[in-house]
Amino acid sequence: MGAIWGSFVAAMCSRWPTGKTVATGRSHCDNCGHQIAAYDLVPIASYIVLKGKCRHCGGPIGLLPLATELIAAVIGAVPVLLLPPEQAIAAAVFGWLLLPLIMLDYQHLWLPNRLVLLLAVMGVLVGPMLTPDIAWTDRATGMLAGFLSLEIIRQAYKFFRKHDGMGAGDPKLFGALGIWLGWQALPMTLLIASAIGLTVVASLHVIANHQRDALPFGSFLGVAAFAVVLMGC
């Protein structure tokens, strides 16, 4: 299931930023435009059989679709190994919902409101399966505390520096995570996300002698939130 979802996410993250939709239209090769047959769309297996090339033109497919399918499969498999069935399903859903947000923010610095809203709604419906000991008052507090904490920082930075230092989607995402995890898990989530960000900045500077003007903090929050769920096991 994870690999199938990963295939969908890879297509969505490729098409959506360009104004295309994944809901309609057949998949096609980016090089020759030829429609891809269903038997060439089997997650992971088709990439291996085709050796990462289009069947018709021999153009490279790229590693991103394969990597997305593998990551989504791992997101589904790891909770099964660590958690009881009900919590494992909820953890997998949580990770799968975070995956497109992580990818879109990393690639385009974009956290679509529709995906964040979907994460929040599913937090209300599925969150109690993942964190059954968290009370609804703690979830509501987590939503408000998550959003307001980053939104205050974002507005303060903008007021003093006269330009945006954080995207408007990051506070919304943090609030949605609060619904899933409760306010108690937000400090650890923020700490891990910040550590990931510092590691990325240091790595870019030391290894590649490169520094990005903007960092996908939403991606770091997503990775950190899933890590907190697994650490809680």
Secondary structure as GFF3:
##gff-version 3
##sequence-region A 1 233
A	DSSP	alpha_helix	2	15	.	.	.	ID=ss1
A	DSSP	three_ten_helix	16	18	.	.	.	ID=ss2
A	DSSP	three_ten_helix	38	40	.	.	.	ID=ss3
A	DSSP	alpha_helix	45	50	.	.	.	ID=ss4
A	DSSP	alpha_helix	63	82	.	.	.	ID=ss5
A	DSSP	alpha_helix	85	108	.	.	.	ID=ss6
A	DSSP	alpha_helix	113	130	.	.	.	ID=ss7
A	DSSP	alpha_helix	136	161	.	.	.	ID=ss8
A	DSSP	alpha_helix	169	181	.	.	.	ID=ss9
A	DSSP	three_ten_helix	183	185	.	.	.	ID=ss10
A	DSSP	alpha_helix	186	206	.	.	.	ID=ss11
A	DSSP	alpha_helix	217	231	.	.	.	ID=ss12
###
